[in-house]
C-alpha cells in the first residue's frame, strides 16, 4: 500500500478538529491531470461530436500526454534520481507518483487505440475516409506508391547503421522512428544480426493520399517506408521492422542572471530541447523482447517507461486529417459578432470605449473584428501616440504582429513585451521578436525569474480633452487561432484608475518600478495571492444565515494550497462555493466537516474552456473579477499576472449569467468526487439536455437573425 493509500484508508476517522494541512485533504496534481486527460478521451467517445472532431480529441489526448511526460514526468524522474525526498501535497513521494502514473495511464493508452481502431476509423470508412494497411493495396496502388517513394521520399530519408563504428543515433524528441533488423546472404549462422534506425524527417506528411481512388484514401508514411526498405538496404534482407518513438525531457532551464543575452540563450535552449534525457518510449506491441531491451538500455529507460501499443504510434499526427474537406464530418462553421461601433472608423471605436466599458466573449464574439480591429485602429489613427502590449502566444501569421509593425512604420512608439519562455512557443516568439525589432518596435524580453503571462494592451491617444489611455485586458492570449477554439473574455476600458495601474504595470515590466499601491489591479507575484485570500476570507467573515456567503469561480486549474485551505475554511463556516475547474484540481470536495459546501465541476466540449471569472456575493454588494491567472503556485508566485474587477453593472450581470449557464450544463459537466475521480452529472430522466457552449452558439445565431441596433453583444436570454 502506498503512502497516499495508507493515509486515505483512515480519512473517515479524522478528528473533529481538522488540520487543513493534512495531506489526505488534497488530490495529487499529476493524478488530477490524468483524470482531466481521461475526460478528453471521453470526448473522443462522444457520438454527438462529428467524426473528424472526435478524431481531433484522439490527437489532443496524445499531444497532452507528450507534454505531460516532457514536463511533469521528467520532473518526477529528476527528483527521484537526485534523491529529493519532498512529498507532494497529498503525501506521495516521487517514486510513488511515477508508479501510480504508470498504473493509470497504461489502460488509457490502450483505450485510445481501441476507440480509434474499433469505433472512429470504421465509421469514417463509411464516409469515404480510409487509412489503408499497405498490405491490403492493389498491385496498381503499390506500383504507384513505389514510384512515389523513389521520387519523393527516398531522397529525404537516411537509414543509420548501428554497429561499433556507428553508435546509436540521437533520435529527436517526439519524432517517429523505424527500427530494422537485417541479415545478409553472406552472413554466417554465427554472425550477429545487423540493426539500423531511420527517423522520419519533418518534411514528410504522415499520411499519403492514394490519388487513384476517389474520396479520402490514405496510406501511412511509416508503412510505405517499411514496404520499400529493400531499396534502402540493397543486398540485405529485412527480417523485422518496427516503429518506435521517444519523448524527452523538454523543460527549459536558464540561469537568467548569468545569461548576457536572453534571446540568444533561449535560442540555444530550444535547440537543446530535442536532446533532453529520454523519459518515455512508445513502441509497437509486436516488437520482440530482445530488440525492446536493446532500445531501453541505449536510452536508459526502465520497463515502466515503455508503452507498447497495438496500433499506429504518434496519434497526435491524426490532427492532420482534420483538414479533410467534408462538412458532414465537422462542426458547422459559425459567424462571430463585432461590437457595436467597432466595425466603423477608429473614432467610433475609441468613442465607444470612452463612453462605456466593453466586453467580448470569444469565440462567439469576433477576435478579428474586435481585438485586431482595436490594434489596427490604433496603428493608423493619427491621434494615437503609443502602443504597449504583452505577447505570450501569438501563433503563426499573426495579425496582431502585423498591426504592431504597421504602427511602428507609422511613427508611433510601440513597445512589445515578448515572453520568450512561453512553453513550446519559444521558437515562434523568437521569430516574431526579431521581426518586430527590424521595423523599430522596442522589444522587451522578460523579468529575471518570472514569466509574463498577463494579457494587456495599452493605447495612448491624444483626445480632444486630454491624453487618454485605452486598455484591452483578457483572460486569453493574443492569438487569432486559439480565439476560435478557446472560450475567453476580453475587456475594453478607458477608466483613469485602470490606466494608472496599467502604466505602473508596464513600468514594472520594462524598468525598475516597484509599485506597492494598485487602484484596481491585483498583480502577481506582488499582491495577487494576498488579494485572492483576502477576498475569500472577507466572504467567510461576512457569512451569516440572513446574508449567506457565496463564491463562484470558473478557472482552468486549482492547486495552490493556501487558496485551497482558505476555501475549506469558508466551507466550514457555511459559505456556498461552486467551482468550475476545467483541468487540475487539488481540492477534495464533499469532505465531511471540511468541504461539505463545495461542489466542483469540469466542463469539456467543442471549445476549450479558458475563461477565468471570480464572483463574490460580498454581503449583497457583488464583486466580479476577470483574470489571466489560474490558482496555481506558478501563476501566483512565478509569473506576472493580472486580476481586475468588472465595475460596469451591465457587464457584471452578463458575467453572472455566463457562470449560471455553465452551471446548468447537464451534458458536458463532470462532477469531481472526494476521491479525485469524476462522474457525469446525474440528471433526472425527464430533464432536458442542456449544453452551455451550444447555448451560446444558438444565442449567436439568434442575434444574427435579429434586427440591427442591438447594443450589447453579451446579453443572454433568461
VENSUL-V636252 format. One record per residue. N is the residue number from 1. RES is the residue in three letters. SS is DSSP state (hx for helix, st for strand, lp for the rest). PHI is phi in radians with two decimals (* if undefined). BURIAL is # if it has 24 or more other C-alpha atoms within 12 Angstrom, else .. Layout:
# VENSUL-V636252
[[N,RES,SS,PHI,BURIAL] [N,RES,SS,PHI,BURIAL]]
This chain:
# VENSUL-V636252
[[1,UNK,lp,*,.] [2,UNK,lp,-1.27,.] [3,UNK,hx,-0.99,.] [4,UNK,hx,-1.11,#] [5,UNK,hx,-1.11,.] [6,UNK,hx,-1.11,.] [7,UNK,hx,-1.21,.] [8,UNK,hx,-1.30,#] [9,UNK,hx,-1.06,.] [10,UNK,lp,-1.99,.] [11,UNK,hx,-1.12,#] [12,UNK,hx,-1.18,.] [13,UNK,hx,-1.56,.] [14,UNK,lp,-1.06,.] [15,UNK,lp,-1.17,.] [16,UNK,lp,-1.07,.] [17,UNK,lp,-1.41,.] [18,UNK,lp,-1.68,.] [19,UNK,lp,-1.43,.] [20,UNK,lp,-1.30,#] [21,UNK,lp,-1.61,.] [22,UNK,lp,-1.01,#] [23,UNK,hx,-1.00,#] [24,UNK,hx,-1.16,#] [25,UNK,hx,-1.58,#] [26,UNK,st,-2.20,#] [27,UNK,lp,-1.71,#] [28,UNK,lp,-1.09,#] [29,UNK,hx,-1.05,#] [30,UNK,hx,-1.15,#] [31,UNK,hx,-1.25,#] [32,UNK,hx,-1.14,#] [33,UNK,hx,-1.10,#] [34,UNK,hx,-1.07,#] [35,UNK,hx,-1.16,#] [36,UNK,hx,-1.11,#] [37,UNK,hx,-1.20,#] [38,UNK,hx,-1.09,#] [39,UNK,hx,-1.19,#] [40,UNK,hx,-1.05,#] [41,UNK,hx,-1.14,#] [42,UNK,hx,-1.05,#] [43,UNK,hx,-1.16,#] [44,UNK,hx,-1.16,#] [45,UNK,hx,-1.52,#] [46,UNK,lp,-1.27,#] [47,UNK,lp,-1.28,.] [48,UNK,lp,-1.33,.] [49,UNK,lp,-1.43,#] [50,UNK,lp,-1.03,#] [51,UNK,hx,-1.07,#] [52,UNK,hx,-1.18,#] [53,UNK,hx,-1.26,#] [54,UNK,hx,-1.08,#] [55,UNK,hx,-1.09,#] [56,UNK,hx,-1.09,#] [57,UNK,hx,-1.16,#] [58,UNK,hx,-1.05,#] [59,UNK,hx,-1.17,#] [60,UNK,hx,-1.10,#] [61,UNK,hx,-0.97,#] [62,UNK,hx,-1.19,#] [63,UNK,hx,-1.10,#] [64,UNK,hx,-1.05,#] [65,UNK,hx,-1.12,#] [66,UNK,hx,-1.03,#] [67,UNK,hx,-1.11,#] [68,UNK,hx,-1.04,#] [69,UNK,hx,-1.22,#] [70,UNK,hx,-1.12,#] [71,UNK,hx,-1.92,#] [72,UNK,hx,-1.37,#] [73,UNK,hx,-1.16,#] [74,UNK,hx,-1.06,#] [75,UNK,hx,-1.14,#] [76,UNK,hx,-1.13,#] [77,UNK,hx,-1.14,#] [78,UNK,hx,-1.15,#] [79,UNK,hx,-1.04,.] [80,UNK,hx,-1.12,.] [81,UNK,hx,-1.20,.] [82,UNK,hx,-1.51,.] [83,UNK,lp,1.31,.] [84,UNK,lp,-1.19,.] [85,UNK,lp,-1.84,.] [86,UNK,lp,-1.09,.] [87,UNK,lp,-1.64,.] [88,UNK,lp,-1.23,#] [89,UNK,lp,-1.03,#] [90,UNK,lp,-1.70,#] [91,UNK,lp,1.52,#] [92,UNK,lp,-1.72,#] [93,UNK,lp,-1.39,#] [94,UNK,hx,-1.05,#] [95,UNK,hx,-1.11,#] [96,UNK,hx,-1.11,#] [97,UNK,hx,-1.15,#] [98,UNK,hx,-1.09,#] [99,UNK,hx,-1.11,#] [100,UNK,hx,-1.24,#] [101,UNK,hx,-1.03,#] [102,UNK,hx,-1.06,#] [103,UNK,hx,-1.06,.] [104,UNK,hx,-1.49,#] [105,UNK,hx,-1.38,#] [106,UNK,hx,-0.94,#] [107,UNK,hx,-1.17,.] [108,UNK,hx,-1.19,#] [109,UNK,hx,-1.11,#] [110,UNK,hx,-1.20,#] [111,UNK,hx,-1.12,#] [112,UNK,hx,-1.02,#] [113,UNK,hx,-1.10,#] [114,UNK,hx,-1.14,.] [115,UNK,hx,-1.07,#] [116,UNK,hx,-1.15,#] [117,UNK,hx,-1.34,#] [118,UNK,hx,-1.76,.] [119,UNK,hx,-2.21,.] [120,UNK,hx,-1.22,#] [121,UNK,hx,-1.13,#] [122,UNK,hx,-1.04,.] [123,UNK,hx,-1.29,.] [124,UNK,hx,-1.11,#] [125,UNK,hx,-1.04,.] [126,UNK,hx,-1.15,.] [127,UNK,lp,-1.84,.] [128,UNK,lp,1.46,.] [129,UNK,st,-1.90,#] [130,UNK,st,-2.32,#] [131,UNK,st,-1.85,#] [132,UNK,lp,-1.54,#] [133,UNK,lp,-1.09,#] [134,UNK,hx,-1.02,#] [135,UNK,hx,-1.13,.] [136,UNK,hx,-1.57,.] [137,UNK,lp,-1.35,#] [138,UNK,lp,-1.26,.] [139,UNK,hx,-1.05,.] [140,UNK,hx,-1.14,.] [141,UNK,hx,-1.12,#] [142,UNK,hx,-1.16,#] [143,UNK,hx,-1.10,.] [144,UNK,hx,-1.08,.] [145,UNK,hx,-1.24,#] [146,UNK,hx,-1.14,#] [147,UNK,hx,-1.14,.] [148,UNK,hx,-1.04,.] [149,UNK,hx,-1.07,#] [150,UNK,hx,-1.13,.] [151,UNK,hx,-1.50,.] [152,UNK,hx,-1.97,.] [153,UNK,hx,-1.92,#] [154,UNK,hx,-0.99,#] [155,UNK,hx,-1.14,.] [156,UNK,hx,-1.70,.] [157,UNK,lp,-1.86,#] [158,UNK,lp,-2.36,.] [159,UNK,st,-1.25,#] [160,UNK,st,-2.09,#] [161,UNK,st,-1.22,#] [162,UNK,st,-2.09,#] [163,UNK,st,-2.80,.] [164,UNK,lp,-0.96,.] [165,UNK,lp,-1.57,.] [166,UNK,st,-2.33,.] [167,UNK,lp,-1.13,.] [168,UNK,lp,-1.01,#] [169,UNK,lp,-1.22,#] [170,UNK,lp,-1.45,#] [171,UNK,lp,-1.16,#] [172,UNK,lp,-1.32,#] [173,UNK,lp,-1.06,#] [174,UNK,lp,1.19,#] [175,UNK,lp,-1.50,#] [176,UNK,st,-1.31,#] [177,UNK,st,-2.24,#] [178,UNK,st,-2.07,#] [179,UNK,st,-1.98,#] [180,UNK,st,-1.99,#] [181,UNK,st,-1.97,#] [182,UNK,st,-2.17,#] [183,UNK,st,-2.37,#] [184,UNK,st,-2.25,.] [185,UNK,lp,-1.04,.] [186,UNK,lp,-1.46,.] [187,UNK,lp,-1.14,.] [188,UNK,lp,-1.47,.] [189,UNK,lp,-1.08,.] [190,UNK,lp,-1.53,.] [191,UNK,lp,-1.26,.] [192,UNK,lp,-1.20,.] [193,UNK,lp,-1.15,#] [194,UNK,st,-1.72,#] [195,UNK,st,-2.32,#] [196,UNK,st,-2.61,#] [197,UNK,st,-2.21,#] [198,UNK,st,-2.31,#] [199,UNK,st,-1.78,#] [200,UNK,lp,-1.24,#] [201,UNK,lp,-1.29,#] [202,UNK,lp,-1.16,.] [203,UNK,lp,-1.32,.] [204,UNK,lp,-1.74,#] [205,UNK,lp,-1.24,#] [206,UNK,lp,-1.17,#] [207,UNK,st,-2.07,#] [208,UNK,st,-1.90,#] [209,UNK,st,-1.35,#] [210,UNK,lp,-1.52,#] [211,UNK,lp,-1.20,.] [212,UNK,lp,-1.28,.] [213,UNK,lp,-1.97,.] [214,UNK,lp,-1.27,.] [215,UNK,lp,1.59,.] [216,UNK,st,-1.96,#] [217,UNK,st,-1.99,#] [218,UNK,st,-2.34,#] [219,UNK,st,-2.22,#] [220,UNK,st,-1.36,#] [221,UNK,hx,-1.02,#] [222,UNK,hx,-1.10,#] [223,UNK,hx,-1.23,#] [224,UNK,hx,-1.09,#] [225,UNK,hx,-1.12,#] [226,UNK,hx,-1.06,#] [227,UNK,hx,-1.19,#] [228,UNK,lp,-2.00,#] [229,UNK,hx,-1.18,#] [230,UNK,hx,-1.08,#] [231,UNK,hx,-1.31,#] [232,UNK,hx,-1.46,#] [233,UNK,lp,-2.23,#] [234,UNK,lp,-1.07,.] [235,UNK,lp,1.50,.] [236,UNK,st,-2.10,.] [237,UNK,st,-1.92,#] [238,UNK,st,-1.51,#] [239,UNK,st,-1.50,.] [240,UNK,st,-2.64,#] [241,UNK,st,-2.63,#] [242,UNK,st,-2.48,#] [243,UNK,st,-1.59,#] [244,UNK,st,-2.62,#] [245,UNK,st,-2.61,#] [246,UNK,st,-2.03,#] [247,UNK,st,-1.90,#] [248,UNK,st,-1.99,#] [249,UNK,lp,-1.03,#] [250,UNK,lp,-2.22,#] [251,UNK,lp,-1.46,#] [252,UNK,lp,-1.36,#] [253,UNK,lp,-2.16,.] [254,UNK,lp,-2.25,#] [255,UNK,lp,-1.42,.] [256,UNK,lp,-1.11,.] [257,UNK,lp,-1.24,.] [258,UNK,lp,-1.83,.] [259,UNK,lp,-1.49,.] [260,UNK,lp,-1.24,.] [261,UNK,lp,-2.35,.] [262,UNK,hx,-1.08,#] [263,UNK,hx,-1.09,#] [264,UNK,hx,-1.12,.] [265,UNK,hx,-1.11,#] [266,UNK,hx,-1.15,#] [267,UNK,hx,-1.01,#] [268,UNK,hx,-1.17,.] [269,UNK,hx,-1.19,#] [270,UNK,hx,-1.08,#] [271,UNK,hx,-1.13,.] [272,UNK,hx,-1.20,.] [273,UNK,hx,-0.96,#] [274,UNK,hx,-1.14,#] [275,UNK,hx,-2.01,#] [276,UNK,lp,-1.09,#] [277,UNK,lp,-1.06,#] [278,UNK,st,-1.16,#] [279,UNK,st,-2.11,#] [280,UNK,st,-2.72,#] [281,UNK,st,-2.26,#] [282,UNK,st,-1.89,#] [283,UNK,st,-2.37,#] [284,UNK,st,-1.15,#] [285,UNK,lp,-1.06,.] [286,UNK,lp,-1.42,.] [287,UNK,lp,-1.11,#] [288,UNK,lp,-1.09,.] [289,UNK,hx,-1.06,.] [290,UNK,hx,-1.14,.] [291,UNK,hx,-1.14,#] [292,UNK,hx,-1.10,#] [293,UNK,hx,-1.10,.] [294,UNK,hx,-1.08,.] [295,UNK,hx,-1.11,#] [296,UNK,hx,-1.07,#] [297,UNK,hx,-1.16,.] [298,UNK,hx,-1.08,.] [299,UNK,hx,-1.56,#] [300,UNK,lp,1.04,.] [301,UNK,lp,-2.00,#] [302,UNK,lp,-1.58,.] [303,UNK,hx,-0.95,.] [304,UNK,hx,-1.22,#] [305,UNK,hx,-1.53,#] [306,UNK,st,-1.81,#] [307,UNK,st,-2.04,#] [308,UNK,st,-1.61,#] [309,UNK,st,-2.11,#] [310,UNK,lp,-1.71,#] [311,UNK,lp,2.80,#] [312,UNK,lp,-1.14,#] [313,UNK,lp,-1.61,#] [314,UNK,lp,0.95,#] [315,UNK,hx,-1.21,#] [316,UNK,hx,-1.04,#] [317,UNK,hx,-1.09,#] [318,UNK,hx,-1.20,#] [319,UNK,hx,-1.05,#] [320,UNK,hx,-1.07,#] [321,UNK,hx,-1.25,#] [322,UNK,hx,-1.13,#] [323,UNK,hx,-1.41,.] [324,UNK,lp,-1.08,#] [325,UNK,lp,-1.52,.] [326,UNK,lp,-2.55,.] [327,UNK,hx,-1.15,.] [328,UNK,hx,-1.11,.] [329,UNK,hx,-1.76,#] [330,UNK,lp,-2.27,#] [331,UNK,lp,-1.12,#] [332,UNK,lp,-1.20,.] [333,UNK,lp,-1.18,.] [334,UNK,lp,-2.43,.] [335,UNK,lp,-1.60,#] [336,UNK,lp,-1.68,#] [337,UNK,st,-1.75,#] [338,UNK,lp,-1.65,#] [339,UNK,lp,-1.17,#] [340,UNK,lp,-1.02,#] [341,UNK,lp,1.43,#] [342,UNK,lp,-1.28,#] [343,UNK,lp,-1.49,#] [344,UNK,lp,-1.62,.] [345,UNK,lp,-1.44,.] [346,UNK,hx,-1.14,#] [347,UNK,hx,-1.07,#] [348,UNK,hx,-1.14,.] [349,UNK,hx,-1.09,#] [350,UNK,hx,-1.18,#] [351,UNK,hx,-1.11,#] [352,UNK,hx,-1.10,#] [353,UNK,hx,-1.18,#] [354,UNK,hx,-1.13,#] [355,UNK,hx,-1.35,.] [356,UNK,lp,-2.61,#] [357,UNK,lp,-1.03,#] [358,UNK,st,-2.17,#] [359,UNK,st,-2.32,#] [360,UNK,st,-2.30,#] [361,UNK,st,-2.08,#] [362,UNK,st,-1.46,#] [363,UNK,lp,-1.55,#] [364,UNK,lp,-1.23,#] [365,UNK,st,-1.71,#] [366,UNK,lp,-1.14,#] [367,UNK,lp,-1.34,#] [368,UNK,hx,-1.21,#] [369,UNK,hx,-1.49,#] [370,UNK,hx,-2.11,#] [371,UNK,hx,-1.27,#] [372,UNK,hx,-1.11,#] [373,UNK,hx,-1.04,#] [374,UNK,hx,-1.04,#] [375,UNK,hx,-1.20,#] [376,UNK,hx,-1.14,#] [377,UNK,hx,-1.09,#] [378,UNK,hx,-1.15,#] [379,UNK,hx,-1.18,#] [380,UNK,hx,-1.89,#] [381,UNK,lp,-1.20,#] [382,UNK,lp,-1.14,.] [383,UNK,lp,-1.49,#] [384,UNK,st,-1.39,#] [385,UNK,st,-1.81,#] [386,UNK,st,-2.67,#] [387,UNK,st,-2.35,#] [388,UNK,st,-2.22,#] [389,UNK,st,-2.64,#] [390,UNK,st,-1.83,#] [391,UNK,st,-2.15,#] [392,UNK,lp,-1.88,#] [393,UNK,lp,-2.32,#] [394,UNK,lp,-1.84,#] [395,UNK,lp,1.37,#] [396,UNK,lp,-1.49,.] [397,UNK,lp,0.85,.] [398,UNK,lp,-1.34,#] [399,UNK,hx,-1.19,#] [400,UNK,hx,-1.14,#] [401,UNK,hx,-1.08,#] [402,UNK,hx,-1.11,#] [403,UNK,hx,-1.13,#] [404,UNK,hx,-1.17,#] [405,UNK,hx,-1.07,#] [406,UNK,hx,-1.07,#] [407,UNK,hx,-1.07,#] [408,UNK,hx,-1.12,#] [409,UNK,hx,-1.14,.] [410,UNK,lp,-1.52,#] [411,UNK,lp,1.52,.] [412,UNK,lp,-1.52,#] [413,UNK,st,-1.31,#] [414,UNK,st,-2.20,#] [415,UNK,st,-2.14,#] [416,UNK,st,-2.04,#] [417,UNK,st,-1.64,#] [418,UNK,st,-1.76,#] [419,UNK,lp,-1.47,#] [420,UNK,lp,-1.20,#] [421,UNK,lp,-1.66,#] [422,UNK,lp,-1.15,#] [423,UNK,lp,-0.97,#] [424,UNK,lp,1.20,#] [425,UNK,lp,-2.03,#] [426,UNK,hx,-1.03,#] [427,UNK,hx,-1.10,#] [428,UNK,hx,-1.04,#] [429,UNK,hx,-1.17,#] [430,UNK,hx,-1.13,#] [431,UNK,hx,-1.06,#] [432,UNK,hx,-1.19,#] [433,UNK,hx,-1.05,#] [434,UNK,hx,-1.14,#] [435,UNK,hx,-1.13,#] [436,UNK,hx,-1.18,#] [437,UNK,hx,-1.08,#] [438,UNK,hx,-1.10,.] [439,UNK,lp,-1.76,#] [440,UNK,lp,1.75,.] [441,UNK,lp,-1.30,#] [442,UNK,st,-1.46,#] [443,UNK,st,-1.80,#] [444,UNK,st,-1.96,#] [445,UNK,lp,-1.78,#] [446,UNK,lp,2.75,#] [447,UNK,lp,-1.81,#] [448,UNK,lp,-0.99,#] [449,UNK,lp,1.48,.] [450,UNK,lp,-2.26,#] [451,UNK,st,-1.76,#] [452,UNK,st,-1.70,#] [453,UNK,lp,-1.96,#] [454,UNK,lp,-1.19,#] [455,UNK,lp,-2.13,#] [456,UNK,st,-2.61,#] [457,UNK,st,-2.19,#] [458,UNK,st,-2.13,#] [459,UNK,st,-2.02,#] [460,UNK,st,-1.75,#] [461,UNK,st,-2.25,#] [462,UNK,st,-1.54,.] [463,UNK,lp,-1.42,.] [464,UNK,lp,-1.09,.] [465,UNK,lp,-1.66,.] [466,UNK,lp,-3.00,.] [467,UNK,st,-1.36,.] [468,UNK,st,-2.16,#] [469,UNK,st,-1.85,#] [470,UNK,st,-1.90,#] [471,UNK,st,-2.13,#] [472,UNK,st,-2.12,#] [473,UNK,st,-2.17,#] [474,UNK,st,-2.62,#] [475,UNK,lp,-1.53,#] [476,UNK,lp,-2.26,#] [477,UNK,lp,-1.38,#] [478,UNK,lp,-1.45,#] [479,UNK,lp,-2.42,#] [480,UNK,lp,-1.16,#] [481,UNK,lp,-1.24,#] [482,UNK,hx,-1.22,#] [483,UNK,hx,-1.15,#] [484,UNK,hx,-1.59,#] [485,UNK,lp,-2.18,#] [486,UNK,st,-1.91,#] [487,UNK,st,-1.56,#] [488,UNK,st,-2.58,#] [489,UNK,st,-2.10,#] [490,UNK,st,-2.03,#] [491,UNK,st,-2.48,#] [492,UNK,st,-1.97,#] [493,UNK,st,-2.69,#] [494,UNK,lp,-2.21,#] [495,UNK,lp,-1.09,#] [496,UNK,hx,-1.12,.] [497,UNK,hx,-1.22,.] [498,UNK,hx,-1.11,#] [499,UNK,hx,-1.10,#] [500,UNK,hx,-1.09,#] [501,UNK,hx,-1.13,#] [502,UNK,hx,-1.11,#] [503,UNK,hx,-1.07,#] [504,UNK,hx,-1.14,#] [505,UNK,hx,-1.14,#] [506,UNK,hx,-1.16,#] [507,UNK,hx,-1.14,.] [508,UNK,hx,-1.14,#] [509,UNK,hx,-1.27,#] [510,UNK,hx,-1.79,#] [511,UNK,lp,-2.31,.] [512,UNK,lp,-2.06,.] [513,UNK,lp,-1.09,.] [514,UNK,lp,-2.29,.] [515,UNK,lp,-1.13,.] [516,UNK,lp,-1.83,.] [517,UNK,lp,-2.07,.] [518,UNK,lp,-2.06,#] [519,UNK,lp,-1.34,.] [520,UNK,lp,-2.21,#] [521,UNK,lp,-1.36,#] [522,UNK,st,-1.90,#] [523,UNK,st,-2.12,#] [524,UNK,st,-1.54,#] [525,UNK,lp,-1.59,#] [526,UNK,lp,-1.29,#] [527,UNK,lp,-2.51,#] [528,UNK,hx,-1.16,#] [529,UNK,hx,-1.04,#] [530,UNK,hx,-1.08,.] [531,UNK,hx,-1.17,#] [532,UNK,hx,-1.08,#] [533,UNK,hx,-1.11,#] [534,UNK,hx,-1.08,.] [535,UNK,hx,-1.19,#] [536,UNK,hx,-1.16,#] [537,UNK,hx,-1.15,#] [538,UNK,hx,-1.09,#] [539,UNK,hx,-1.11,#] [540,UNK,hx,-1.14,#] [541,UNK,hx,-1.21,#] [542,UNK,hx,-1.42,#] [543,UNK,lp,-1.13,#] [544,UNK,lp,-2.44,.] [545,UNK,lp,-1.13,.] [546,UNK,lp,-1.36,.] [547,UNK,lp,-2.30,.] [548,UNK,lp,-1.16,#] [549,UNK,lp,-1.37,#] [550,UNK,st,-2.61,#] [551,UNK,st,-2.20,#] [552,UNK,st,-2.36,#] [553,UNK,st,-2.27,#] [554,UNK,st,-2.16,#] [555,UNK,st,-2.47,#] [556,UNK,lp,-1.65,#] [557,UNK,lp,-2.60,#] [558,UNK,st,-2.34,#] [559,UNK,lp,-2.30,#] [560,UNK,lp,-1.06,#] [561,UNK,hx,-1.11,#] [562,UNK,hx,-1.03,#] [563,UNK,hx,-1.18,#] [564,UNK,hx,-1.08,#] [565,UNK,hx,-1.08,#] [566,UNK,hx,-1.11,#] [567,UNK,hx,-1.17,#] [568,UNK,hx,-1.05,#] [569,UNK,hx,-1.10,#] [570,UNK,hx,-1.12,#] [571,UNK,hx,-1.12,#] [572,UNK,hx,-1.08,#] [573,UNK,hx,-1.33,#] [574,UNK,lp,2.01,#] [575,UNK,lp,-1.17,#] [576,UNK,st,-1.39,#] [577,UNK,st,-2.19,#] [578,UNK,st,-2.03,#] [579,UNK,st,-2.16,#] [580,UNK,st,-1.88,#] [581,UNK,st,-2.04,#] [582,UNK,lp,-1.08,#] [583,UNK,lp,-1.98,#] [584,UNK,lp,-1.25,#] [585,UNK,st,-2.41,#] [586,UNK,lp,-1.60,#] [587,UNK,st,-1.53,#] [588,UNK,lp,-1.68,#] [589,UNK,lp,-1.41,#] [590,UNK,lp,1.24,#] [591,UNK,lp,-1.45,#] [592,UNK,lp,-0.97,.] [593,UNK,lp,1.34,#] [594,UNK,lp,-2.17,#] [595,UNK,lp,-2.31,#] [596,UNK,lp,-1.00,#] [597,UNK,lp,-1.74,#] [598,UNK,st,-1.98,#] [599,UNK,st,-2.14,#] [600,UNK,st,-2.10,#] [601,UNK,st,-2.22,#] [602,UNK,st,-2.24,#] [603,UNK,st,-2.18,#] [604,UNK,lp,-2.15,#] [605,UNK,lp,-2.92,#] [606,UNK,lp,-0.96,#] [607,UNK,lp,-1.81,#] [608,UNK,st,-1.35,#] [609,UNK,st,-1.20,#] [610,UNK,lp,-2.35,#] [611,UNK,lp,-1.22,#] [612,UNK,lp,-2.19,#] [613,UNK,st,-2.18,#] [614,UNK,st,-2.22,#] [615,UNK,st,-2.08,#] [616,UNK,st,-2.24,#] [617,UNK,lp,-1.21,#] [618,UNK,hx,0.94,#] [619,UNK,hx,1.09,.] [620,UNK,hx,1.75,.] [621,UNK,lp,-1.63,.] [622,UNK,lp,-1.02,#] [623,UNK,st,-2.21,#] [624,UNK,st,-2.28,#] [625,UNK,st,-2.17,#] [626,UNK,st,-2.01,#] [627,UNK,st,-2.66,#] [628,UNK,lp,-1.55,#] [629,UNK,lp,-1.89,#] [630,UNK,lp,-1.52,#] [631,UNK,st,-1.63,#] [632,UNK,lp,-2.27,#] [633,UNK,hx,-0.95,#] [634,UNK,hx,-1.09,#] [635,UNK,hx,-1.32,#] [636,UNK,hx,-1.46,#] [637,UNK,hx,-2.18,#] [638,UNK,lp,-2.18,#] [639,UNK,st,-2.39,#] [640,UNK,st,-1.62,#] [641,UNK,st,-2.33,#] [642,UNK,st,-2.28,#] [643,UNK,st,-2.18,#] [644,UNK,st,-2.45,#] [645,UNK,st,-1.43,#] [646,UNK,lp,-1.72,#] [647,UNK,lp,-1.81,#] [648,UNK,lp,-1.25,.] [649,UNK,hx,-1.05,.] [650,UNK,hx,-1.11,.] [651,UNK,hx,-1.25,#] [652,UNK,hx,-1.01,#] [653,UNK,hx,-1.11,#] [654,UNK,hx,-1.12,#] [655,UNK,hx,-1.17,#] [656,UNK,hx,-1.05,#] [657,UNK,hx,-1.20,#] [658,UNK,hx,-1.07,#] [659,UNK,hx,-1.03,#] [660,UNK,hx,-1.14,#] [661,UNK,hx,-1.10,#] [662,UNK,hx,-1.11,#] [663,UNK,hx,-1.20,#] [664,UNK,hx,-1.36,#] [665,UNK,lp,-1.05,#] [666,UNK,lp,-2.02,#] [667,UNK,lp,-2.00,#] [668,UNK,lp,-1.64,#] [669,UNK,st,-1.43,#] [670,UNK,st,-1.95,#] [671,UNK,st,-1.73,#] [672,UNK,st,-1.41,#] [673,UNK,lp,-1.61,#] [674,UNK,lp,-1.19,#] [675,UNK,lp,-1.53,#] [676,UNK,lp,1.61,#] [677,UNK,lp,-1.56,#] [678,UNK,st,-2.00,#] [679,UNK,st,-2.38,#] [680,UNK,st,-1.06,.] [681,UNK,lp,-1.04,#] [682,UNK,lp,-1.41,.] [683,UNK,lp,-2.24,.] [684,UNK,lp,-1.14,.] [685,UNK,lp,-1.08,.] [686,UNK,lp,-1.58,.] [687,UNK,lp,-1.35,.] [688,UNK,lp,-1.21,.] [689,UNK,lp,-1.14,.] [690,UNK,lp,-2.43,.] [691,UNK,lp,-2.03,#] [692,UNK,hx,-1.02,#] [693,UNK,hx,-1.09,#] [694,UNK,hx,-1.17,#] [695,UNK,hx,-1.02,#] [696,UNK,hx,-1.14,#] [697,UNK,hx,-1.18,#] [698,UNK,hx,-1.14,.] [699,UNK,hx,-1.11,#] [700,UNK,hx,-1.11,#] [701,UNK,hx,-1.15,.] [702,UNK,hx,-1.06,.] [703,UNK,hx,-1.15,#] [704,UNK,hx,-1.20,.] [705,UNK,hx,-1.49,.] [706,UNK,lp,-1.36,.] [707,UNK,lp,-1.23,.] [708,UNK,lp,-1.09,.] [709,UNK,lp,1.95,.] [710,UNK,lp,-1.11,.] [711,UNK,lp,-1.78,.] [712,UNK,lp,-2.04,#] [713,UNK,lp,-1.49,#] [714,UNK,lp,-1.91,#] [715,UNK,lp,-1.06,#] [716,UNK,lp,-2.01,#] [717,UNK,lp,-1.20,.] [718,UNK,lp,-1.40,.]]
